Amino acid sequence: MEDVLVPLIVFGSISTIIIMLSYYKNRRIERTALIASGKEASIFNEGDKKPAVYSALKYGIFLIAVAIGLLMGDTLAKNTNLDEVVAYLSMVLAFGGAALLLYYILQRRIDAGK
């Protein structure tokens, strides 16, 4: 399994670094061109930004669900004939996805109450 995981992680890390560097370089070029043309850069600050509290809520729910998914994956792997990788991966993805759906529902209720 390590024969597959190491190249995937290395390739993913290098790809992420290249994408992030190109994103920030393009962003800097766009803002510099906007300022050079005499326009205001405040258009980049527009949008409905959610407070950091909601971000913490999302990550908290997600990480708790991933932990529960790992525990359920371990239980599933030990009590069935299912392969360990499949058991862990399916439970982590299922519980992680359910957590994000739960956050979406909670966020809509919070926004509706405002």
Backbone as a printed PyTorch tensor [residue, N CA C, xyz], in Angstrom:
tensor([[[  0.8120,  -1.1840,   0.0000],
         [  0.0000,   0.0000,   0.0000],
         [  0.8670,   1.2640,   0.0000]],

        [[  2.0190,   1.2070,   0.6940],
         [  2.9070,   2.3640,   0.7220],
         [  3.4830,   2.6510,  -0.6550]],

        [[  3.5700,   1.6080,  -1.5120],
         [  4.0850,   1.7960,  -2.8630],
         [  3.1870,   2.7180,  -3.6810]],

        [[  1.9200,   2.7310,  -3.3760],
         [  0.9710,   3.5660,  -4.1020],
         [  0.7980,   4.9100,  -3.4120]],

        [[  0.7840,   4.9140,  -2.0910],
         [  0.4870,   6.1200,  -1.3270],
         [  1.5610,   7.1950,  -1.4510]],

        [[  2.8180,   6.8100,  -1.3820],
         [  3.9030,   7.7950,  -1.4150],
         [  3.9210,   8.5830,  -2.7250]],

        [[  3.8730,   7.9450,  -3.8960],
         [  3.8510,   8.7410,  -5.1300],
         [  2.6080,   9.6230,  -5.2500]],

        [[  1.4590,   9.1300,  -4.7750],
         [  0.2440,   9.9390,  -4.8250],
         [  0.3730,  11.1900,  -3.9580]],

        [[  0.9220,  11.0330,  -2.7760],
         [  1.0770,  12.1690,  -1.8710],
         [  2.0940,  13.1610,  -2.4370]],

        [[  3.1940,  12.6540,  -2.9660],
         [  4.2060,  13.5460,  -3.5450],
         [  3.6290,  14.2930,  -4.7480]],

        [[  2.9620,  13.5840,  -5.6500],
         [  2.3720,  14.2130,  -6.8210],
         [  1.2980,  15.2240,  -6.4140]],

        [[  0.4640,  14.8630,  -5.4560],
         [ -0.5790,  15.7720,  -4.9800],
         [  0.0040,  17.0180,  -4.3340]],

        [[  1.0630,  16.8580,  -3.5610],
         [  1.6860,  18.0050,  -2.9050],
         [  2.3110,  18.9480,  -3.9230]],

        [[  3.0400,  18.3930,  -4.8800],
         [  3.6690,  19.2300,  -5.8990],
         [  2.6090,  19.9380,  -6.7340]],

        [[  1.5490,  19.2320,  -7.1090],
         [  0.4750,  19.8480,  -7.8890],
         [ -0.1980,  20.9660,  -7.1080]],

        [[ -0.4500,  20.7580,  -5.8420],
         [ -1.0810,  21.7750,  -5.0030],
         [ -0.2010,  23.0180,  -4.8920]],

        [[  1.0920,  22.8180,  -4.7150],
         [  2.0080,  23.9550,  -4.6120],
         [  2.0130,  24.7490,  -5.9130]],

        [[  2.0770,  24.0640,  -7.0480],
         [  2.0940,  24.7510,  -8.3450],
         [  0.7950,  25.5240,  -8.5650]],

        [[ -0.3440,  24.9200,  -8.2490],
         [ -1.6350,  25.5800,  -8.4380],
         [ -1.7520,  26.8010,  -7.5300]],

        [[ -1.3540,  26.6640,  -6.2760],
         [ -1.4540,  27.7880,  -5.3480],
         [ -0.5300,  28.9330,  -5.7470]],

        [[  0.6880,  28.6190,  -6.1740],
         [  1.6070,  29.6740,  -6.5950],
         [  1.0830,  30.4080,  -7.8190]],

        [[  0.5460,  29.6720,  -8.7830],
         [  0.0220,  30.3390,  -9.9750],
         [ -1.2260,  31.1590,  -9.6360]],

        [[ -2.0450,  30.6780,  -8.7220],
         [ -3.2280,  31.4270,  -8.3070],
         [ -2.8290,  32.7620,  -7.6830]],

        [[ -1.8950,  32.7340,  -6.7400],
         [ -1.5110,  33.9580,  -6.0630],
         [ -0.7580,  34.9040,  -6.9830]],

        [[  0.0150,  34.3620,  -7.9260],
         [  0.7120,  35.2220,  -8.8860],
         [ -0.3000,  35.9320,  -9.7850]],

        [[ -1.2820,  35.1940, -10.3070],
         [ -2.3100,  35.7980, -11.1470],
         [ -3.1450,  36.8170, -10.3720]],

        [[ -3.4340,  36.5160,  -9.1450],
         [ -4.2050,  37.4310,  -8.3060],
         [ -3.4480,  38.7370,  -8.1010]],

        [[ -2.1550,  38.6340,  -7.8400],
         [ -1.3280,  39.8170,  -7.6520],
         [ -1.2570,  40.6430,  -8.9350]],

        [[ -1.1130,  39.9720, -10.0840],
         [ -1.0500,  40.6780, -11.3650],
         [ -2.3670,  41.4000, -11.6490]],

        [[ -3.4930,  40.7440, -11.3830],
         [ -4.7980,  41.3740, -11.6040],
         [ -4.9730,  42.6100, -10.7320]],

        [[ -4.6360,  42.5100,  -9.4780],
         [ -4.8050,  43.6500,  -8.5720],
         [ -3.8690,  44.7950,  -8.9310]],

        [[ -2.6380,  44.4540,  -9.3110],
         [ -1.6920,  45.4850,  -9.7100],
         [ -2.1890,  46.2160, -10.9530]],

        [[ -2.7140,  45.4720, -11.9250],
         [ -3.2380,  46.0910, -13.1480],
         [ -4.4470,  46.9640, -12.8350]],

        [[ -5.2710,  46.5400, -11.9140],
         [ -6.4490,  47.3210, -11.5390],
         [ -6.0500,  48.6220, -10.8730]],

        [[ -5.0950,  48.5480,  -9.9750],
         [ -4.6380,  49.7550,  -9.2900],
         [ -3.9130,  50.6770, -10.2740]],

        [[ -3.1400,  50.0970, -11.1890],
         [ -2.4070,  50.9020, -12.1700],
         [ -3.3600,  51.6420, -13.1140]],

        [[ -4.5250,  51.0510, -13.3720],
         [ -5.4830,  51.7120, -14.2600],
         [ -6.3040,  52.7730, -13.5310]],

        [[ -6.0700,  52.9210, -12.2280],
         [ -6.7310,  53.9710, -11.4740],
         [ -8.0480,  53.5530, -10.8580]],

        [[ -8.4080,  52.2870, -10.9690],
         [ -9.6660,  51.8310, -10.3800],
         [ -9.4200,  51.3990,  -8.9410]],

        [[-10.5070,  51.3170,  -8.2260],
         [-10.4260,  50.9460,  -6.8290],
         [-10.4080,  49.4260,  -6.6900]],

        [[ -9.6300,  48.9260,  -5.7560],
         [ -9.5090,  47.4800,  -5.5590],
         [-10.5520,  46.9530,  -4.5840]],

        [[-11.5270,  47.7570,  -4.2150],
         [-12.5240,  47.3170,  -3.2400],
         [-13.4700,  46.2690,  -3.8060]],

        [[-13.4810,  46.0950,  -5.1310],
         [-14.3720,  45.0790,  -5.7070],
         [-13.9570,  43.6740,  -5.2910]],

        [[-12.7110,  43.5070,  -4.8830],
         [-12.2590,  42.1890,  -4.4330],
         [-12.7770,  41.8690,  -3.0440]],

        [[-13.1890,  42.8700,  -2.3040],
         [-13.6770,  42.6670,  -0.9420],
         [-15.1820,  42.4770,  -0.8790]],

        [[-15.8640,  42.5570,  -2.0240],
         [-17.3100,  42.4030,  -2.0310],
         [-17.6850,  40.9480,  -1.7900]],

        [[-18.9060,  40.7540,  -1.4110],
         [-19.3980,  39.4010,  -1.1740],
         [-19.8330,  39.2430,   0.2590]],

        [[-20.5960,  38.2100,   0.4950],
         [-21.1210,  37.9490,   1.8230],
         [-20.1740,  36.9890,   2.5230]],

        [[-19.2550,  37.5370,   3.2930],
         [-18.3200,  36.6920,   4.0250],
         [-18.9540,  36.2690,   5.3360]],

        [[-18.8270,  35.0020,   5.6410],
         [-19.3670,  34.4810,   6.8760],
         [-18.3450,  34.6990,   7.9950]],

        [[-18.8100,  34.9470,   9.2020],
         [-17.8740,  35.1130,  10.3130],
         [-17.0770,  33.8350,  10.5640]],

        [[-15.9550,  33.9800,  11.2320],
         [-15.0820,  32.8330,  11.5130],
         [-15.7710,  31.7990,  12.3950]],

        [[-16.8120,  32.2010,  13.1090],
         [-17.5450,  31.2660,  13.9680],
         [-18.1600,  30.1510,  13.1210]],

        [[-18.7070,  30.5040,  11.9710],
         [-19.3320,  29.4980,  11.1180],
         [-18.2910,  28.5740,  10.5070]],

        [[-17.1220,  29.0930,  10.2260],
         [-16.0450,  28.2580,   9.7120],
         [-15.6190,  27.2480,  10.7750]],

        [[-15.5220,  27.6990,  12.0070],
         [-15.1580,  26.8030,  13.0990],
         [-16.2340,  25.7400,  13.3000]],

        [[-17.4860,  26.1320,  13.1520],
         [-18.5810,  25.1750,  13.2630],
         [-18.4690,  24.1030,  12.1870]],

        [[-18.1980,  24.5260,  10.9590],
         [-18.0900,  23.5780,   9.8520],
         [-16.9580,  22.5840,  10.0910]],

        [[-15.7800,  23.0910,  10.4420],
         [-14.6500,  22.1940,  10.6440],
         [-14.8320,  21.3210,  11.8820]],

        [[-15.4690,  21.8450,  12.9020],
         [-15.7250,  21.0420,  14.0920],
         [-16.6520,  19.8710,  13.8010]],

        [[-17.7590,  20.1430,  13.1260],
         [-18.6980,  19.0800,  12.7700],
         [-18.0170,  18.0650,  11.8590]],

        [[-17.2530,  18.5700,  10.8800],
         [-16.5980,  17.6870,   9.9190],
         [-15.5790,  16.7730,  10.6020]],

        [[-14.7420,  17.3160,  11.4670],
         [-13.7120,  16.5000,  12.1100],
         [-14.2990,  15.4830,  13.0900]],

        [[-15.3510,  15.8680,  13.7780],
         [-16.0230,  14.9030,  14.6580],
         [-16.6070,  13.7600,  13.8330]],

        [[-17.2190,  14.0930,  12.7050],
         [-17.8020,  13.0570,  11.8530],
         [-16.7310,  12.1600,  11.2460]],

        [[-15.5830,  12.7130,  10.8880],
         [-14.4900,  11.8890,  10.3570],
         [-13.9920,  10.9290,  11.4360]],

        [[-13.8890,  11.4010,  12.6760],
         [-13.4700,  10.5320,  13.7740],
         [-14.4800,   9.4050,  13.9850]],

        [[-15.7600,   9.7400,  13.9370],
         [-16.7960,   8.7100,  14.0600],
         [-16.7070,   7.7530,  12.8760]],

        [[-16.4270,   8.2740,  11.6810],
         [-16.2640,   7.4320,  10.4990],
         [-15.1050,   6.4710,  10.6430]],

        [[-14.0040,   6.9300,  11.2310],
         [-12.8690,   6.0340,  11.4630],
         [-13.2280,   4.9250,  12.4500]],

        [[-13.9350,   5.2850,  13.4970],
         [-14.3630,   4.2660,  14.4610],
         [-15.3270,   3.2580,  13.8270]],

        [[-16.2600,   3.7610,  13.0340],
         [-17.2050,   2.8670,  12.3640],
         [-16.4960,   2.0160,  11.3140]],

        [[-15.5040,   2.5780,  10.6310],
         [-14.7290,   1.8180,   9.6600],
         [-13.9630,   0.7000,  10.3160]],

        [[-13.4020,   0.9660,  11.4980],
         [-12.6940,  -0.0720,  12.2450],
         [-13.6520,  -1.1770,  12.6680]],

        [[-14.8240,  -0.7840,  13.1480],
         [-15.8370,  -1.7650,  13.5370],
         [-16.2840,  -2.5940,  12.3400]],

        [[-16.4930,  -1.9380,  11.2210],
         [-16.9240,  -2.6150,  10.0070],
         [-15.8490,  -3.5690,   9.4950]],

        [[-14.5940,  -3.1470,   9.5610],
         [-13.4960,  -3.9930,   9.0820],
         [-13.3220,  -5.2350,   9.9620]],

        [[-13.5310,  -5.0890,  11.2690],
         [-13.3290,  -6.2130,  12.1810],
         [-14.5030,  -7.1890,  12.1860]],

        [[-15.7090,  -6.6910,  11.9540],
         [-16.8950,  -7.5360,  12.0870],
         [-17.4310,  -8.0810,  10.7730]],

        [[-16.8490,  -7.6940,   9.6610],
         [-17.3010,  -8.2070,   8.3670],
         [-16.0960,  -8.6880,   7.5660]],

        [[-16.3670,  -9.2580,   6.4130],
         [-15.2940,  -9.7100,   5.5300],
         [-14.8320,  -8.6150,   4.5840]],

        [[-15.2890,  -7.4100,   4.8200],
         [-14.9550,  -6.2820,   3.9690],
         [-13.4840,  -5.9100,   4.1440]],

        [[-12.8350,  -5.5360,   3.0540],
         [-11.4380,  -5.1280,   3.0910],
         [-11.2940,  -3.8880,   3.9750]],

        [[-10.1720,  -3.7880,   4.7000],
         [ -9.9700,  -2.6700,   5.6230],
         [-10.0050,  -1.3220,   4.9220]],

        [[ -9.3370,  -1.2300,   3.7820],
         [ -9.2690,   0.0450,   3.0680],
         [-10.6610,   0.4980,   2.6540]],

        [[-11.4490,  -0.4280,   2.1500],
         [-12.8070,  -0.0990,   1.7080],
         [-13.6630,   0.3140,   2.9060]],

        [[-13.5240,  -0.4070,   4.0060],
         [-14.3140,  -0.1070,   5.1980],
         [-13.9920,   1.2920,   5.7290]],

        [[-12.7140,   1.5760,   5.8970],
         [-12.3230,   2.8860,   6.4200],
         [-12.7130,   4.0120,   5.4720]],

        [[-12.3720,   3.8520,   4.2100],
         [-12.6280,   4.9150,   3.2450],
         [-14.1180,   5.1900,   3.0910]],

        [[-14.9130,   4.1340,   3.0110],
         [-16.3530,   4.3420,   2.8290],
         [-16.9790,   5.0250,   4.0450]],

        [[-16.5760,   4.6420,   5.2270],
         [-17.1580,   5.2450,   6.4270],
         [-16.7040,   6.6870,   6.6110]],

        [[-15.4320,   6.9750,   6.3460],
         [-14.9460,   8.3540,   6.4790],
         [-15.6430,   9.2540,   5.4710]],

        [[-15.7670,   8.7900,   4.2270],
         [-16.4370,   9.6020,   3.2150],
         [-17.9230,   9.7680,   3.5160]],

        [[-18.5680,   8.7120,   3.9690],
         [-19.9990,   8.7920,   4.2740],
         [-20.2590,   9.7470,   5.4400]],

        [[-19.5080,   9.6020,   6.5110],
         [-19.7310,  10.4570,   7.6710],
         [-19.2560,  11.8870,   7.4090]],

        [[-18.1720,  12.0550,   6.6610],
         [-17.7160,  13.3950,   6.3060],
         [-18.7320,  14.1150,   5.4420]],

        [[-19.2900,  13.4100,   4.4590],
         [-20.3180,  14.0010,   3.6120],
         [-21.5690,  14.3390,   4.3940]],

        [[-21.9610,  13.4510,   5.3020],
         [-23.1320,  13.7200,   6.1370],
         [-22.9020,  14.9420,   7.0260]],

        [[-21.6800,  15.1070,   7.5050],
         [-21.3640,  16.2650,   8.3380],
         [-21.4790,  17.5500,   7.5400]],

        [[-21.0050,  17.5470,   6.3030],
         [-21.1010,  18.7480,   5.4890],
         [-22.5480,  19.0640,   5.1300]],

        [[-23.3530,  18.0430,   4.9090],
         [-24.7820,  18.2700,   4.6830],
         [-25.4520,  18.8370,   5.9320]],

        [[-25.0780,  18.3050,   7.0920],
         [-25.6100,  18.8240,   8.3480],
         [-25.2240,  20.2870,   8.5310]],

        [[-23.9870,  20.6330,   8.2270],
         [-23.5610,  22.0280,   8.3190],
         [-24.3620,  22.9130,   7.3690]],

        [[-24.5970,  22.4310,   6.1700],
         [-25.3670,  23.2010,   5.1850],
         [-26.7760,  23.4770,   5.7100]],

        [[-27.4040,  22.4650,   6.2900],
         [-28.7550,  22.6290,   6.8410],
         [-28.7360,  23.6260,   7.9990]],

        [[-27.7530,  23.4910,   8.9020],
         [-27.6520,  24.4210,  10.0210],
         [-27.3880,  25.8510,   9.5430]],

        [[-26.5390,  25.9900,   8.5390],
         [-26.2200,  27.3210,   8.0170],
         [-27.4450,  27.9760,   7.3900]],

        [[-28.2460,  27.2070,   6.6850],
         [-29.4700,  27.7670,   6.0870],
         [-30.4400,  28.2120,   7.1670]],

        [[-30.5370,  27.4430,   8.2570],
         [-31.4190,  27.8450,   9.3470],
         [-30.9050,  29.1110,  10.0360]],

        [[-29.5860,  29.2130,  10.2050],
         [-29.0140,  30.4050,  10.8170],
         [-29.2600,  31.6220,   9.9360]],

        [[-29.0490,  31.4590,   8.6210],
         [-29.2630,  32.5780,   7.6930],
         [-30.7340,  32.9730,   7.6150]],

        [[-31.6410,  32.0070,   7.7240],
         [-33.0670,  32.3040,   7.6590],
         [-33.5270,  33.0550,   8.9180]],

        [[-32.8570,  32.8250,  10.0290],
         [-33.2350,  33.4760,  11.2820],
         [-32.7800,  34.9210,  11.3730]],

        [[-31.9490,  35.3420,  10.4760],
         [-31.4210,  36.7240,  10.5370],
         [-32.4080,  37.7150,  10.0000]]])
